[in-house]
Amino acid sequence: MTTASTSLAFGIDIGGSGIKGAPVALATGELTAKRKRIKTPKKSTPTAVAAVVAELVDSFDVPASVPIGLTFPAPIKHGVVPFIANLDKSWKGVDVPQLMSEAVGRQVIGVNDADAAGVAEAVYGAARGVEGVVLVLTLGTGIGSAILVDGKLVPNTELGHLEIDGYNAESRAASSVKDREGLSYEEWAARLQRYLETVSMLFSPDLIVLGGGISKDSDKFLPLLDIPVPVVPAALLNQAGIVGAAVLAADRYH
């Protein structure tokens, strides 16, 4: 994955609790302005979320030449959402780039949120220059996943929905579950350990990168894990989605 010749792109990260955006300098992967966050509408329908995305873009002075990319918490296959777990069920079958392009009034690309985070980590972060198989996992409302092979993305993996011990994996090991159930780091790390053991067995990765908001507290749970694969925190922390969306938009249109 290489950045495009353009120097700036705009990234938007749509999550279950918040929608965030900022312009990104493609040379460094750094945000060029403070990111803005708006709460995800409680009734997170396509129309409601598209309105927030338009508000977010309008709150920045984004020149027409700047490509815009946004992440989405579901697979996006040829633009269309095949199924959805963490937003309103009416998203199924929606063409995300078409909807958002109409809302914003300019071309917008859509990509799975974990895929965007994986690309950001491969271009600028913890997976930069790593050969072989890299697994990037985003721990948040659910568990997102991205697989990169020699830096190239294998899109739309949904490893948070693996069934492990009779449970949907993210229903046990997402960071939101730690908060909801009041788990200690030790209790939650035991669940995360079981999940990482399983994906390590299935994919034999050379490196696992853990992202999402909880990655900033990695010193509290990484030492509790015992996985036969290097496991490191994401370097871009919770900005990876914004940065990856910007990179992918720049690659697509410039």
N, C-alpha and C positions, 0 to 999 in steps of 0.2 A: 504494500500500500504506500503510495507516495502522495504528497500534497500537491495541489494544483499550482499553476504559476500565479494565480491571483493571490493577493496578500491578505484578504479578509473574507470571512464568511460568517453567517449568523446561524447559531444553533439554538434549538428549542428542545426541551426535555419534558415530555408529558408523563406524569406519574399519577399514581392513585390518590395522592394527597396534595400534590402541587404541580404547577406548570411553570417551568423556569426557562429563561432565555438570556442570551448575551452575544455580542459580537466576539469573534475569535481571530486572533492573529495566527495565520497558518504557518508562519515560519517557526513559531515557538509553541503553539498550542495554548497560549495564555489568553485570558479574557481581556479585551481592551476597554471594557467598561464594567462597572459593577452589575452583576446579574440581577435580574428582576424576577420575583416569584409571586405568582397569584395562586390562590387556593383552587384546586380542582373543584368544579361545581359539584354539589352533592348529588344532583341528578346529572350524571356525567354522560349525557347523550351526545351524539356527534355535533348537533347544532350548538349546544351549550359550550362544548370544549372548543369548537372552531371559533366561537365568539371571543373566548379568552385568548386564543392564539393570536387573533387579529388585534386585540387590545395590547398584547405583549409586544408585537412587532411595531405597532403605532407608537408605543412609548419610547422607542429608540429612533434615532435618525439614521435609518438604514438606506443607503443609496440603492437605486434600482439595479445597479450592476452587481450588487453583493448577493451571492447565492444563499438560499435559505434551506436548511435541513431540519427535520424534526424527528424525534424518537417517539415510539409508541409502544405501550406495554402489551404487545401481542405480536405474533408473527405477521409479516407483511409480504404476501406472495403476489408478485407483479402488481403491487399497489393495494391489493385487497386484503382485508382482515378475514382469515378463515374461521377463527374462533377467538374469544376474549374471556379472560379470567378476572381481571381487576378493574374494569370499567363497566359501564352499562352494557347489557347484552345486545342492545340495538346496534352496536358497532359491527356485528357479524355481517359480512358481505359488503361493507363500506369501502370505497376506494379512497384511501386516506390522502394521497397526494392531490387528487382531484378536488376533494372537499376543502382541503386547506388552501390550495391555490386559489380557489374561488373566494374563500373567506378573506384572504390576505390581498388578493388582487395582483398576484405575481406567482411565478413558478416556485413550487415548494416540493422537495422530495421527502418521502417518509421511509423510516427504517426501524426495525425492531430496537428497543432501547438497549438491551444487553449487547446486541451486535455493534451499536454505536460505541458503547463503552469499550468493547473489545478492540475496535479499530483505534480508538484514542490511546489505549494502553500500548498497542503495537507500534503506533507512529511516534508517540511522545513519552510513554510511561514505562511501567514495570516490565512490559513484554517487548520493549524496543530491541531489535536485533536478535531476538531469541529464535533459534531455528527449531524445527520439529513441531510438536503439537502443544499448543498453549490453550488452556481452558480458563476463560474469564467468567467469574460468577458474581452477579450483583445481588447482594443481600438487602432486601428492603421489604416492601409490602408483600412481595413474593420472592422467588428466586429466578433471576434471569441468567441466561448462559450464552456465551459466545465461544466458538471453536475457531482457532486460527492455526493454519498449517503453513509453516515457513512464512508467516506474516500475512497470509491470504485468508480471508474470511470464508467460513462455511456457514451460510446464513440460515436463520430461522430454526435453530435448535431450541428445544423447550425442555431442558433437562430439569427444570424446577418441578415438572409434572411427572417425573419418574415415580413409579409406585415402589416404595421401599417399606418392608415389614407391614404391608397392608395399608399404608398411608400415602397420600399424595405428598411428595417430599417437602414442598414448600409449606404445607400445612403444619409441619413439625419443626422445620429448620430455618424458615425465613426470620429475619431480624424482627419483623413485626410481631411474630409469635412470642419472642422473648419478652417484649414489652407487654403484650396482651395477657400473657399467662404469668407475668411477674417472675420469670426465671432468672436465676443467678447466671453469671457468665459460665460457671462450671457446668450447670445443668444444660444450658443452651449449647455449650461447646461439645457436650457428649452427643447431642443430636446432630450438630454440624459434622462431627467426626464420622458418624455413621453415613451421612450423605456423601462426604468427600471420599470415604473408603469405596463406596459404590461407584461413583463416577470415575475414580482412579482405576478401578478394576475394569470398567467398561471401555475406557478410552486411552489408557496408558499415557497420560500427558507427561510432557517434560517439565511443565511448570503450571501451577494453578495460581491465578491472581484473584484475590477477593476484593470486590468493590462494594458500592452502596454506601449509604451514610455511616453505617457502623464501622466501616474500614478505618475511620479516623481513630477508633478505639482498639485497633488491632493488637496493641500490646497487652490488652486485657484478656484476649482469647486465643491468639495464635500460639502462645506457649503451652496452652492446654491441649493442642492437637498433636497427634502422632500419625502422620501420613508419610508413606514412602515416596513422596514426591515433594520437591520444593514448593512451599506455599508462602506467598508474599502478599502484602496489602497493595491495593491499587495506588499508583503514584498520583493520579489525578483526583483521587477521592470521589466526592460526589459531583464533580464537574465533568466527569468523563462522557456522560451522555451528550451534553451540550457540545463539547469539543468534537466528539466523533461524528455527530450529525452535521456539524459545519464542514469537517473534512470530506465526508461523503458527498455533500452537496457541491462542494468545490470540484471534486473529482468528476462528478456527473456533468456539470455544465460549463467547465472551463478546461 
